[in-house]
Structures are given as C-alpha cells and as structure tokens.
C-alpha cells in the first residue's frame, strides 16, 4: 500500500533526479537541486521509522543529528534554547491507528534526554502533533476512549460504532515538571461540543445547520465506520489571538478554538454567538459536515498542517494548508484568509464559513505529478519562498514566488535503512519538514560544521552553500527564466553572457541546443516538462525546469 502511494507521482521525481546528473551525477536521494534562489537555512526532519532526527544544510550535509530513544510520533521542534522537542512512539496494542505516538521527549543539543512524558494506556494516547507554547508549556494532541454506552448517550447512531468504542479527540496543556512528569493545567475535548439530529431524547439533539459551532457526531464524510472517526493530525497555535487550529483528516475540515478559557469554560457552549468560549469558533473545508453545503462544496481532502503564517512573511496572518487531495488525485498548497469582524472573531452567515475558495493555490502544472496521500507540510520562508514536504515520498522541495522549484531533497533514511546514492527511494516517509534561518537563536554559539550527508556514497561535488555575503542572491538571483510556463518563447535574464542552452525532455533526451542566445523558441515543442541546462561565459551552470503549455 505504501508503494502505491509513492508510485502515483514519484516516477517524475526519479526521472528528474536522473536528469540532474548534469550537476549531481544521477543523484536519486539526498540533494537533487540547490539553486541560488533557494533560502539559505537548515532543514529539520525526523524520518518516520528512524530514531534519528536530522538538521541538514542546503547541500544535504548533516550539521547536527539527535539519536533518540524512539521513532517519531510524529512532530519535532527545535526550540530557541537548542533543545529538541519530539513526539515519540511507544507500543500500544489497544490504540494503534496511523500517527499514534504516546510519548513526548525533550533532548538537549548534545543529545541527552532531559525530560519525557508518557501518555499511553489502553484508553488514551498522544498522537501526531504537539506544540511548544511561549511560556514553556506544551500543547499535546491525544485520543481518549468513549465506551459504546457513552457514545450512544452522546447521540452516536449505534450502527456507526465499531469495536464497541469511539475515540474522543483531546487537547491537554502540559507544564513539564521533574524529568518525567507534568501538570495538566488546561484541557479541551471534542466530546463536549457535539450535536446530533437522530434522537430527540438526548440533551444534544438539535438542528445541525443551525449550530455550526458544534460537531455532528454522526457525520462520517463517506468514511468507513471506525473508532478513529476524526483523525486529528495537527495542532498549531497563534499567540497573538490565543487560539488553536486543528486539522481533521477524515472530516476534511480545519477548526479554530479558543485557548483563553479556563478548562471549565473550554467544556461549555457559547450558545451560537461565535465569540470566545469552548465551542468551535471557525471551521473550513467541508460545509456538508454541518449541513450548509454538499459534496460539491468540499475544498479540503485529507489535509495536513494548517497554521497561521508568521508575522514578517508573505501572506502573514493567513492560514496555509497542505491539501493532500485524497479522492481528487492530486495535492495542492492552499492559503485562505478567514473573514473576521476583528482579529480572532470570525464571520458566518446562513451559508458556509468563508471564503468560498483559497486565495492562493500551488499545484503542479500536471496536477497528478504532485500527490501525497498522507503526512506532509508547507511553510512560508523569509525570502518569500515556500518549503513543501511531500511526506509519502520523503521529498522536500522549495518553490520561489513564481512557483519555480529552486531546492529539492529526497530523504535517504528509509524503513529498510539508509539508502545509497543510486537507490530508488521507497518507504522513506517524513511527517513534516521545517527550515530554520541560519541566524535562528538556537544556533548561537553552536558548532554547525557540516559532516557527511545521510546517504551512503553521497555526491555533492557541485553543490555550493550561499555565504552570508552571498545572501543578496536571494533577492537578486543570478539568472531568471520567464515566462514559465510558456506557449512559445522563454527568455533567460542573466548578468553574465549565456554561452549555451541545452534542453532535455523528461526522459533525458536532448531535444534542442542554442548557442550565444538568451531565448529559446518552444512553439514547435510538445506540451510538457523540460529541463534546461544554461551555461554562461563565467563557467556557471544553472538547471531550470521549463513548462511548455
């Protein structure tokens, strides 16, 4: 099954990997592309079935590695003091869906375990995500088990119960204490914010469409009956709003809730006022979930990692989402700007929550070429680029504001061990990738001397890292190709004289060669993806993906 996920869109990656032998001699794992327009930073990731968490530079060299006690369960964060905060995976025979972790670990920069907290029994488990709060506390996403009797009392249709239980999704705020304990200082549960319209005798009976601040306990979004009916896969936080955003993969919805409440207020209803309080403040992605739309109005499909874009970045304050695209067959990166009356107060009408669609969307020009059925993330970077983690292939790529791919890396740490250069990457899943700037405070005073790449028999001979003095290249790249995509001509904009342009198709066959010109006419070429190798009189070589439409 994992193989089928990858092969749906990975042949193109492998083909392009082979083409990049022009610079990297047939690299199939590790660094594939590193252009001057790439954001110069360090990328943190934890392969799904590895005990290692890696920090790499733009050439794929390790600048740091933590060897931890458990594989991820699933997210990792590099804190400002240099500690690694990580969800860990422990065995749990009673709760075993994808993403279950059960443990939180904290390691210092030197790799010493300095704190751990286990939240894993036959009835509860941490899973997927955690979030480090500014005050040093930690938000933890978990499931708790509701018995069949209690589920029916909560309005669940008895025909929609399997394994004699139902999972409630829960958020706990932990205050770490000692080396392996924590105080639970705040709590929020979906089970306190449910509605149903099948049993008038139950206290939460009501009209679903009139109560979008509540979750319909009997809506399954055409999924199979399963205790894990929501599958929340992400929890992120906005300090300015003091709000939390959640992602339900199976409902294809995102939710925003209030964090400024007490635990008692978090369990209470807001009465449909859509202000602060325990109920859902905002939801988006699938209005049929609250009877204000149909299947044709659905815009999210098994998404991951919705979060607010940080201040100072392009589209700051808006929400960016990796929209996996399950059931439509391709992935996209979507950015939305929820309508508000004032910051943190979301507008709604008798229709669905707005907006009707994303205001910015990235997808591949041939959409099915970019598809990750599970996992995955996307984040804005300081230079306006976007880092994308295609999780089910361990493929990270960075696009510039014109959607050109300027950096590519394929995780070589797979389920079967460390891959060698030339191997076909399979089962090298990664939940999320994060790129930190070189001046991130955690790096102050740290030894970041690069060591070898992760893969065996690496090849990075022609890869260069921008120095601080070279940082101007980010805003003033040495070379641009435009328009791209194009129907006829592409023009090369370069400070140096262009000596040679060689064009290859996606199978590696040379299809055109132009000398001493800065443009190519593609009018007679077939529609598709091409790779241009551009050489200048300064012995510089650039690789650009060209799309003929």
C-alpha positions in Angstrom: 0.0 0.0 0.0 2.8 2.4 0.8 4.4 1.6 -2.5 1.2 2.6 -4.4 1.1 5.9 -2.6 4.6 6.8 -3.8 4.4 5.5 -7.3 1.3 7.6 -8.1 3.6 10.6 -8.7 7.1 9.7 -8.0 8.3 8.5 -11.4 8.7 12.1 -12.5 10.8 12.8 -9.4 13.1 9.9 -10.2 13.3 10.9 -13.8 14.2 14.5 -12.9 16.7 13.1 -10.3 18.4 11.3 -13.2 18.5 14.4 -15.3 20.2 16.3 -12.6 23.3 14.3 -13.3 24.3 17.4 -15.1 25.2 18.7 -11.7 24.9 15.9 -9.3 25.7 12.7 -11.3 22.5 10.8 -11.1 21.5 11.6 -7.6 18.4 9.7 -6.6 18.5 10.6 -2.8 19.9 13.5 -0.8 20.3 16.8 -2.6 18.8 17.0 -6.1 18.6 20.7 -6.8 20.1 23.7 -5.0 19.8 26.9 -6.9 20.9 30.4 -5.9 17.3 31.4 -5.3 16.9 28.8 -2.5 16.5 30.1 1.0 19.8 29.5 2.9 18.8 27.7 6.1 18.9 24.4 8.0 16.1 21.9 7.5 14.9 19.7 10.4 13.1 16.4 9.8 12.6 13.1 11.5 12.1 10.1 9.2 9.1 8.0 10.1 10.8 4.8 11.2 14.1 6.2 12.3 15.4 7.1 15.8 17.4 9.9 14.2 16.3 13.5 13.8 18.4 15.4 11.3 19.4 19.0 10.7 20.9 19.5 7.2 22.2 22.4 5.2 21.2 23.2 1.6 23.6 20.6 0.2 22.1 17.9 2.4 25.1 17.7 4.7 24.4 17.0 8.3 25.0 19.9 10.6 23.5 18.1 13.6 21.9 14.8 14.4 19.9 13.6 17.5 19.8 9.9 18.0 16.7 9.5 20.2 15.1 6.6 22.1 12.1 6.2 19.9 10.9 6.8 16.4 8.7 9.9 15.9 5.1 10.0 16.9 5.1 12.3 14.8 6.2 16.0 15.0 9.6 17.5 16.1 10.5 21.1 17.0 13.9 22.8 17.5 13.4 25.2 20.5 15.1 28.5 20.8 17.5 27.2 23.5 18.7 24.4 21.2 16.6 21.6 22.8 14.8 19.2 20.5 11.1 18.6 21.5 9.8 15.5 19.9 6.7 13.2 20.0 7.9 9.6 20.4 6.3 6.4 19.5 5.7 3.6 22.1 3.8 0.3 21.7 0.1 0.4 22.3 -2.0 -2.7 21.4 -5.3 -1.1 22.1 -4.9 2.2 20.2 -2.9 1.7 17.0 -4.0 3.9 14.1 -1.5 5.7 12.0 0.1 8.6 13.8 -0.1 7.2 17.3 2.8 8.2 19.5 2.2 8.0 23.2 5.2 9.9 24.5 6.8 13.4 24.5 10.6 13.7 24.7 13.0 16.6 25.1 16.7 16.3 24.3 19.4 19.0 24.8 21.7 20.0 21.9 24.2 17.3 22.9 21.5 14.6 22.6 20.9 13.9 26.3 17.3 13.1 27.3 16.3 15.7 29.8 12.5 15.2 30.1 9.9 12.7 28.9 6.2 12.2 29.5 4.3 9.1 28.6 0.6 9.5 27.8 -0.3 6.0 26.6 -2.6 3.4 28.2 -5.3 1.1 26.9 -7.7 4.1 26.9 -5.6 7.1 25.9 -2.7 8.1 23.7 -0.8 11.1 22.4 -0.7 11.1 18.7 0.5 13.1 15.7 1.4 16.5 17.0 2.5 18.6 19.9 3.2 22.4 20.1 5.7 24.3 22.4 4.0 27.3 23.9 5.8 30.6 24.5 5.5 30.1 28.3 7.4 26.8 28.2 4.3 24.6 28.4 3.4 22.1 25.7 0.1 21.5 23.9 -0.5 17.8 23.3 -3.0 16.2 20.9 -4.4 12.9 22.2 -7.3 10.5 21.9 -9.4 9.2 24.8 -11.7 6.2 24.5 -15.5 6.5 24.9 -17.4 3.3 25.6 -20.2 2.2 23.3 -22.8 3.0 26.0 -21.4 6.6 26.5 -21.1 7.1 22.7 -24.8 6.2 22.3 -25.7 8.5 25.1 -23.8 11.3 23.3 -26.1 10.7 20.3 -24.0 8.4 18.2 -26.0 6.2 15.9 -25.5 2.6 17.2 -25.0 1.5 13.6 -22.0 3.8 13.4 -20.0 2.2 16.2 -17.3 -0.5 15.7 -15.1 -2.3 18.2 -17.5 -1.2 20.9 -15.8 2.2 21.3 -15.4 5.7 19.9 -12.4 8.0 20.1 -12.7 11.5 21.5 -10.0 13.9 20.4 -8.5 15.9 23.3 -6.0 18.8 23.8 -4.0 18.9 27.0 -1.7 21.8 28.1 1.2 20.3 30.0 3.5 22.1 32.4 6.7 19.9 32.5 8.0 19.0 35.9 10.9 17.0 37.0 12.4 14.6 34.5 9.3 12.5 33.6 6.1 14.2 34.9 3.8 17.1 34.0 1.0 19.1 35.4 -2.2 19.2 33.2 -3.2 22.9 33.5 -5.8 23.1 30.7 -8.0 20.7 28.8 -10.3 20.8 25.8 -12.4 17.9 24.4 -14.5 17.4 21.2 -16.9 15.3 23.2 -18.1 18.5 25.0 -19.0 20.1 21.6 -21.2 17.6 19.8 -24.7 17.8 18.2 -26.9 15.1 16.7 -30.3 15.1 15.0 -31.5 11.5 15.2 -32.6 11.1 18.9 -34.7 13.9 20.4 -34.4 12.3 23.8 -30.7 13.2 24.1 -29.6 16.5 25.5 -27.5 17.5 22.5 -30.4 17.0 20.0 -30.7 19.9 17.6 -30.6 21.3 14.1 -27.1 20.7 12.8 -27.2 23.6 10.2 -28.2 26.0 13.0 -25.3 25.0 15.1 -22.0 25.1 13.1 -20.2 25.8 16.3 -20.8 22.1 17.2 -19.6 18.9 15.6 -22.2 16.4 14.2 -21.3 13.1 15.9 -23.0 11.1 13.1 -21.3 12.7 10.1 -18.7 10.3 8.6 -17.8 12.1 5.3 -18.4 8.8 3.5 -15.6 7.1 5.5 -15.8 3.6 7.0 -17.2 3.1 10.5 -14.2 3.3 12.8 -13.5 4.3 16.4 -11.0 6.8 14.9 -13.6 8.8 13.1 -12.0 12.2 13.2 -8.2 11.6 12.9 -7.0 15.0 14.0 -3.5 15.2 12.6 -2.2 18.6 13.5 -2.4 21.2 16.3 -0.9 24.7 16.0 -1.1 27.9 18.0 -1.4 31.6 17.4 0.0 33.6 20.4 -1.5 37.0 19.3 -5.0 35.5 19.1 -4.5 32.9 21.8 -6.2 30.4 19.5 -5.6 26.9 18.4 -6.1 25.4 14.9 -6.8 21.7 14.4 -7.0 19.5 11.3 -9.3 16.6 10.8 -8.1 14.4 8.0 -11.2 12.2 7.9 -13.7 15.1 8.1 -11.6 17.2 5.6 -12.1 20.2 7.9 -10.0 22.6 9.9 -11.2 24.0 13.2 -10.2 27.0 15.3 -10.9 27.0 19.0 -10.2 29.4 21.9 -7.3 28.9 24.3 -8.1 31.9 26.6 -10.7 30.0 28.6 -10.5 28.1 31.8 -10.9 24.3 31.5 -14.5 24.7 32.7 -15.2 27.3 30.0 -13.5 25.1 27.4 -16.1 22.5 28.1 -19.0 24.9 27.9 -21.1 26.1 25.0 -21.1 29.6 23.5 -24.7 29.4 22.6 -24.1 30.1 18.9 -22.7 33.6 19.4 -19.4 32.6 17.7 -17.3 34.7 20.1 -14.9 33.3 22.6 -15.5 30.1 24.5 -15.3 26.4 24.2 -17.2 25.7 21.0 -15.7 25.8 17.5 -15.0 29.4 16.5 -14.3 28.8 12.9 -14.3 25.8 10.5 -13.5 25.4 6.8 -13.1 22.8 4.1 -16.2 20.8 4.0 -19.6 22.6 4.7 -21.6 19.4 4.3 -20.2 18.4 7.7 -22.6 20.9 9.2 -25.4 20.8 6.6 -24.6 24.0 4.9 -23.4 22.6 1.7 -23.0 19.4 -0.4 -20.1 17.2 -1.5 -19.5 19.6 -4.4 -18.7 22.4 -2.0 -15.9 20.5 -0.4 -12.5 22.1 -0.9 -10.2 20.1 1.5 -9.3 16.4 1.0 -7.5 14.8 3.9 -5.3 17.9 4.6 -2.4 18.3 7.0 -0.6 21.1 8.9 -2.9 24.1 8.7 -1.2 27.0 10.5 -1.1 30.8 10.6 1.7 32.3 8.5 4.1 34.2 10.9 4.5 37.9 11.0 7.0 39.3 8.6 6.4 36.6 6.0 4.5 36.8 2.7 0.7 36.4 3.5 1.3 36.9 7.2 -1.7 36.1 9.4 -3.4 34.0 6.7 -3.7 30.2 7.0 -1.6 27.9 4.9 -2.7 24.2 4.4 -1.2 21.2 2.7 -4.3 19.9 0.9 -3.4 16.3 0.3 -6.1 15.7 -2.3 -7.4 12.3 -1.3 -10.3 11.3 -3.6 -9.4 14.0 -6.2 -5.9 12.5 -7.0 -3.5 15.5 -6.6 -2.1 17.7 -3.8 -2.0 21.4 -3.5 -0.9 24.1 -1.1 -3.8 26.4 -0.2 -3.8 29.8 1.5 -7.0 31.2 3.0 -7.9 34.4 4.8 -10.9 33.8 7.0 -13.4 36.7 7.1 -13.4 38.4 10.5 -15.2 41.3 12.2 -12.0 41.9 14.2 -8.9 39.8 14.8 -10.0 36.4 16.1 -13.7 36.9 15.7 -14.9 35.0 12.6 -17.9 35.9 10.5 -20.6 33.5 9.5 -23.9 33.7 7.8 -26.7 31.2 7.0 -24.2 29.9 4.4 -20.9 28.1 4.9 -18.0 29.7 6.6 -16.0 31.7 4.1 -14.0 32.1 2.0 -15.6 30.1 -0.8 -12.2 29.1 -2.0 -8.5 29.6 -1.3 -7.0 32.9 -2.5 -3.6 31.3 -3.4 -3.1 27.7 -4.6 0.0 25.9 -5.7 -0.2 22.7 -7.6 1.8 21.1 -10.3 1.0 22.2 -13.9 0.2 18.5 -14.4 -1.7 18.1 -11.1 -1.3 14.4 -10.7 2.5 14.8 -10.7 2.3 16.2 -7.2 0.3 14.0 -4.9 1.0 12.9 -1.3 -1.9 10.9 0.1 -0.7 11.1 3.7 1.6 13.2 6.0 3.1 16.4 4.5 3.5 20.1 5.2 4.1 23.5 3.7 5.7 26.6 5.2 6.5 30.1 4.0 10.1 31.2 4.3 11.6 34.6 4.9 12.6 35.3 1.3 9.1 34.6 0.0 9.7 31.0 -1.0 7.6 28.1 0.2 9.1 24.9 1.6 6.9 21.8 0.8 7.3 18.3 2.3 5.7 15.7 0.1 5.6 13.3 3.0 4.8 9.9 1.5 7.9 10.1 -0.6 10.2 11.9 1.8 10.6 14.6 -0.9 11.2 18.2 0.1 11.1 21.0 -2.4 11.2 24.7 -2.3 9.4 27.0 -4.8 10.1 30.7 -5.4 7.3 33.3 -5.7 7.0 32.4 -9.4 6.5 28.7 -8.5 9.8 27.6 -9.8 11.4 24.7 -7.9 14.8 26.0 -6.5 15.7 23.4 -4.0 15.0 19.6 -3.8 16.0 16.9 -1.4 14.9 13.3 -1.0 15.2 11.7 2.4 17.6 8.7 2.3 16.6 7.3 5.7 14.0 4.7 4.8 12.1 1.9 6.6 14.8 -0.6 5.3 17.8 1.5 6.4 20.0 4.2 5.0 19.8 4.3 1.2 22.8 4.6 -1.1 23.2 7.1 -3.9 21.6 5.5 -6.9 18.9 3.6 -5.0 15.3 4.1 -5.8 13.7 5.9 -2.7 10.8 3.8 -1.3 9.2 3.9 2.1 11.1 7.0 3.2 8.2 8.8 4.8 8.5 12.1 6.6 5.7 13.7 8.6 6.9 17.3 8.3 10.0 19.3 7.4 10.9 22.7 8.8 13.6 25.1 7.6 15.2 27.4 10.1 17.1 30.5 9.2 20.9 30.4 9.7 20.6 33.2 12.4 17.9 31.3 14.4 18.8 31.9 18.0 19.1 28.1 18.7 22.3 28.2 16.6 24.1 30.9 18.5 27.4 29.5 19.8 26.7 26.0 18.3 29.1 24.1 16.1 27.4 23.8 12.8 30.4 22.4 10.9 28.9 20.2 8.1 29.6 16.5 8.2 28.8 13.8 5.6 25.3 13.6 4.0 23.0 11.0 5.4 23.0 8.7 2.3 25.7 6.2 1.5 28.1 7.0 -1.4 27.0 10.7 -1.5 27.7 13.0 -4.3 27.6 16.8 -3.6 30.7 17.8 -5.6 29.0 20.6 -7.4 26.7 21.9 -4.6 27.6 25.2 -3.0 26.1 26.9 0.1 25.5 30.6 0.0 27.5 32.5 2.5 26.2 35.5 4.4 27.9 37.8 1.9 26.1 35.9 -0.9 22.7 36.5 0.7 21.9 39.2 -1.8 21.4 36.4 -4.4 18.2 35.5 -2.7 16.6 38.8 -3.7 18.7 39.4 -6.9 19.2 35.9 -8.4 21.9 35.5 -11.0 19.5 34.1 -13.5 15.8 34.1 -14.3 13.7 32.3 -16.8 10.5 33.8 -18.0 7.7 33.4 -18.8 7.4 30.0 -17.3 5.1 28.2 -18.1 5.2 29.4 -21.8 3.5 28.7 -25.1 6.4 29.9 -27.3 9.5 31.8 -26.2 11.4 31.7 -23.0 13.9 34.4 -22.2 17.0 34.0 -20.0 17.7 37.0 -17.8 21.3 36.8 -16.7 24.1 39.2 -15.5 26.5 37.0 -17.5 26.6 36.2 -21.1 24.7 33.0 -21.9 27.0 30.7 -23.8 24.9 27.6 -24.2 21.3 26.5 -23.5 20.6 22.8 -23.8 17.1 21.5 -23.4 16.2 17.9 -22.4 12.9 16.2 -22.2 11.8 14.4 -19.0 13.4 11.1 -20.3 16.8 12.7 -20.5 16.9 13.0 -24.3 18.5 16.2 -25.7 15.9 18.0 -27.8 17.3 21.4 -28.5 20.6 23.3 -28.2 21.1 27.1 -28.7 24.4 28.9 -28.5 25.1 32.5 -27.6 21.4 33.5 -27.3 19.2 34.4 -24.4 15.9 33.0 -25.7 14.5 29.7 -27.0 11.5 29.3 -29.2 9.4 26.3 -27.9 6.5 26.9 -30.2 7.2 23.7 -32.1 7.7 21.6 -28.9 5.2 19.2 -27.4 3.3 20.3 -24.3 5.1 19.0 -21.2 8.0 19.4 -18.8 11.6 20.1 -19.9 14.9 20.6 -18.2 17.2 23.5 -19.4 20.9 23.4 -18.7 22.1 27.0 -19.0 25.9 27.7 -19.2 27.4 31.2 -19.0 30.8 32.6 -20.1 31.8 32.7 -16.4 31.7 28.9 -16.2 28.4 29.0 -14.3 25.8 26.3 -14.9 22.1 26.5 -13.9 19.4 23.9 -14.1 15.8 25.2 -14.7 12.6 23.3 -15.1 10.7 24.6 -18.1 7.0 24.0 -18.7 5.6 24.2 -22.2 1.8 24.7 -22.2 
